[in-house]
Amino acid sequence: MSVIYTTGTTGRPKGILRTPITPADPPALLEVVIEAFGFGTARSTLVAAPMYHTAPNTQFQFALALGAPSVSLSPMQRCGFSTQTGEAPVGEHGDIYLRPFSAWPDFTYLGDDAKRRAMEKDGFVTVGDIGYVDADGFLYLSDRRNDMIISGGVNIFPAEIESVLLGLDGVADVAVFGIPDSEFGEAIAAHVQPDRGWTLTAAAVREHVKSRLARYKAPKVVVFEDELPREDTGKLFKRRLKAPYWEGRD
């Protein structure tokens, strides 16, 4: 077994326990990378992610084995599932499950194998993304399940609202997330980073959303920030923004 530590998507270190590969696996994995992505000794691609994350770490090892720094995403078979009704119909949101190539080594979380097994369903694995498949068979990503807001029994995807608000003049950055609400369970909060020299109002932010999305997707709480917290990789630290609202609650 081999262990690598990663912050994953939470910012909290956790150990990833990798299953040993057999002597026959490396050639098969390299063949997948070469055929699927066209990588080889004549090509170089920047690995634009921290090496303490398992995915770029593994990709870089393959790149070195091929003779050039290269980055690749493992091709997967995809299968959408609704959490209550099985496989999601066309156009309906569901959890996205993936099946890696058979040659891809398995893994588990060090000291938390139950969490790893909870990710799997009938040989497919989810990384927490939600999406839907259209009538032409194209898969669309909507958001992360952990980020989804449930307000009054309605599922709301922050990424959709963030995309709309980034189109508002004067908005440099934005984070949308759920906060406690005594009536609806959760309400929508938007923390907005204005561009330098711009003055925005909460009313303008809400009106911009209402004019482009359903009115219930307009944020109840709007907070303006000098700068939103982001990792070196650009990933938004929503946990830091959400924590004060949820302090003392389960």
C-alpha positions in Angstrom: 0.0 0.0 0.0 1.1 3.6 -0.6 -0.3 6.7 1.2 -0.5 10.3 0.0 -1.9 13.2 1.9 -4.2 15.7 0.2 -6.5 18.6 1.2 -9.1 17.4 -1.3 -11.9 19.9 -1.6 -12.2 20.6 2.1 -8.9 22.3 2.9 -8.4 19.6 5.7 -5.5 17.1 5.2 -6.6 13.5 4.8 -4.7 10.3 3.9 -5.4 8.5 0.6 -4.5 4.8 0.7 -3.8 3.5 -2.7 -4.1 -0.1 -3.7 -0.9 -1.6 -5.1 -0.8 -2.0 -8.9 0.2 -5.3 -10.4 3.3 -5.6 -12.8 0.9 -5.7 -15.7 -0.9 -2.4 -14.8 1.6 0.3 -15.7 1.9 -0.6 -19.4 -1.9 -0.8 -19.6 -2.3 2.6 -17.9 0.3 4.2 -20.1 -1.4 2.9 -23.2 -4.7 4.5 -22.1 -3.0 7.9 -21.5 -1.1 7.7 -24.9 -4.1 6.7 -26.9 -6.8 8.8 -25.2 -4.8 12.1 -24.9 -2.0 11.8 -27.5 0.7 12.4 -24.9 4.3 11.4 -25.6 7.9 12.4 -25.4 7.4 15.1 -28.1 4.7 17.0 -26.1 4.9 18.9 -22.8 1.9 20.2 -20.8 1.9 22.2 -17.6 0.5 20.5 -14.6 -1.3 23.5 -13.2 -2.3 22.1 -9.8 -0.5 21.5 -6.4 1.5 18.2 -6.2 0.0 17.5 -2.8 -3.3 16.7 -4.5 -3.6 13.1 -5.6 -4.8 13.7 -9.1 -2.1 16.0 -10.4 0.5 14.0 -8.4 -0.6 10.8 -10.2 -0.8 12.6 -13.6 2.7 14.0 -13.2 4.0 10.5 -12.5 2.5 9.3 -15.7 4.0 12.3 -17.5 7.5 11.5 -16.2 7.0 7.9 -17.3 6.2 9.1 -20.8 9.2 11.4 -20.9 7.6 14.8 -20.7 5.6 16.8 -18.0 2.0 16.4 -19.1 -1.4 16.6 -17.4 -4.4 14.4 -18.2 -7.8 13.6 -16.8 -8.8 10.0 -16.5 -11.5 9.1 -19.1 -14.5 7.7 -17.4 -17.8 6.2 -18.3 -20.5 8.4 -16.8 -23.8 7.5 -15.3 -26.2 10.0 -13.7 -28.3 8.9 -10.6 -31.1 10.6 -8.8 -30.7 10.0 -5.1 -34.3 8.7 -4.7 -35.4 7.2 -8.0 -32.3 5.4 -9.4 -30.9 6.6 -12.8 -32.0 10.1 -13.5 -34.2 10.7 -16.6 -33.1 13.1 -19.4 -33.1 16.7 -18.1 -33.4 15.8 -14.4 -30.6 16.6 -12.0 -28.8 13.7 -10.3 -25.5 12.7 -8.7 -22.9 12.0 -11.3 -21.2 8.6 -11.0 -18.1 7.5 -12.9 -16.5 4.1 -13.6 -12.7 4.3 -14.0 -10.8 2.0 -16.3 -10.4 -1.5 -14.9 -6.6 -1.0 -14.8 -6.9 2.1 -12.6 -5.9 1.2 -9.0 -8.5 1.5 -6.3 -8.0 3.8 -3.3 -9.5 4.5 0.1 -9.3 7.2 2.8 -6.9 6.4 5.5 -8.8 5.6 8.7 -12.2 6.2 7.0 -13.0 3.4 4.6 -16.7 3.9 5.2 -16.5 7.3 3.5 -14.8 5.8 0.5 -17.5 3.0 0.2 -20.3 5.5 0.5 -19.0 7.1 -2.7 -19.7 4.0 -4.7 -22.8 2.5 -6.2 -22.8 -0.6 -8.4 -19.1 -0.1 -9.3 -19.6 3.6 -10.1 -18.0 6.3 -8.0 -19.1 9.9 -7.3 -16.9 12.8 -6.4 -19.9 14.9 -5.3 -20.8 16.6 -8.6 -24.5 17.1 -9.6 -25.6 17.5 -13.2 -28.0 16.3 -15.9 -27.9 14.7 -19.4 -29.8 16.4 -22.2 -31.7 14.7 -25.1 -28.6 14.5 -27.2 -26.7 12.7 -24.5 -24.4 15.6 -23.4 -23.6 15.8 -19.7 -23.8 19.2 -18.0 -22.3 19.9 -14.6 -24.5 22.1 -12.3 -22.7 22.3 -9.0 -21.3 20.3 -6.1 -23.8 18.5 -3.9 -22.1 19.9 -0.7 -22.7 23.4 -2.1 -26.3 22.9 -3.1 -28.9 25.0 -1.2 -32.2 23.5 -0.1 -34.6 26.3 0.6 -38.3 25.5 1.2 -37.7 22.1 -0.3 -36.3 23.5 -3.6 -32.8 22.7 -4.8 -30.8 25.8 -5.7 -27.4 25.7 -7.3 -25.1 28.5 -6.2 -22.9 28.2 -9.3 -25.9 29.3 -11.5 -26.4 32.4 -9.4 -22.6 33.1 -9.2 -22.4 32.9 -13.0 -25.2 35.5 -13.3 -23.7 37.9 -10.8 -20.3 37.8 -12.5 -22.1 39.3 -15.5 -23.0 42.4 -13.4 -20.9 45.4 -14.1 -18.6 46.1 -11.1 -18.5 42.5 -9.7 -15.0 41.2 -9.6 -15.7 38.0 -7.6 -18.7 36.4 -5.8 -19.5 33.5 -3.5 -23.0 32.2 -3.1 -24.0 29.7 -0.4 -26.7 28.7 2.0 -27.2 30.1 5.5 -29.7 29.1 8.2 -33.3 30.3 7.8 -36.0 29.7 10.4 -38.8 29.6 7.8 -37.3 27.8 4.8 -34.4 25.8 6.3 -31.8 27.7 4.2 -31.6 31.1 2.6 -29.3 32.4 -0.1 -26.3 34.6 0.9 -24.0 36.3 -1.6 -20.6 37.7 -0.7 -19.6 40.1 -3.4 -16.1 41.5 -4.2 -16.6 44.7 -6.2 -14.1 45.9 -8.8 -11.9 48.7 -7.7 -13.6 52.0 -7.8 -17.1 50.5 -8.0 -19.9 51.0 -5.5 -22.6 48.4 -5.6 -25.8 48.1 -3.6 -27.6 45.0 -2.3 -30.7 46.1 -4.2 -28.8 46.2 -7.5 -27.4 42.7 -6.8 -30.8 41.2 -6.1 -32.5 42.9 -9.0 -29.8 41.7 -11.4 -30.5 38.1 -10.3 -34.3 38.5 -10.4 -34.1 39.8 -14.0 -32.3 36.7 -15.2 -33.4 33.9 -12.9 -36.4 32.9 -10.9 -37.1 35.5 -8.2 -36.6 33.0 -5.4 -32.9 32.7 -6.5 -32.2 36.3 -5.5 -30.0 36.4 -2.4 -31.6 37.3 0.9 -28.3 38.4 2.4 -25.7 40.4 0.4 -22.3 41.2 1.9 -19.6 43.2 0.2 -16.0 42.1 0.7 -12.7 43.8 -0.1 -11.4 40.4 -1.2 -12.8 36.9 -1.2 -10.6 34.1 0.3 -9.0 31.9 -2.3 -6.3 29.2 -2.3 -3.2 29.6 -4.4 -4.9 27.4 -7.0 -7.8 29.8 -7.3 -10.2 27.6 -5.4 -12.7 29.6 -3.3 -12.7 29.0 0.4 -16.5 29.1 0.9 -16.1 27.2 4.2 -14.5 30.3 5.8 -17.4 32.5 4.6 -20.1 30.0 5.7 -18.7 29.1 9.1 -19.8 32.2 11.0 -23.4 31.7 9.9 -23.5 28.1 11.0 -21.6 28.3 14.2 -23.3 26.5 17.0 -25.6 24.5 14.6 -25.4 20.9 13.5 
